[in-house]
């Protein structure tokens, strides 16, 4: 068992969705293994998972899906 760095709650291993924004472009990576805190929801990734995600972002393969997502701006609401 591992504990959360922030609240010291218990973490469990789960598959998550990793979202990264770079210069207005969003990258969504599904089924990323992570440790998620059952108390506060904080997500942590292993060094190996982080290495794999960074490698994928440097040389992305052809995407599995293209998503059309509406974007809103709070200041304009």
C-alpha angles and dihedrals in degrees: 000000000000127000131224116262092219108039101010091235122146118278126211129197113251141157110255140178115249116210122192128179120204120176093332094314119112126214118198119193116186130205097025113165112236143158109246123193112238090207107045103009096239112159125217128184129208119244090251093052091047090050091051093048092049091048091051091050091050094052108015117195121222107296119252092218137014110217126202106210126177114234125207133188119217094211090059094051 
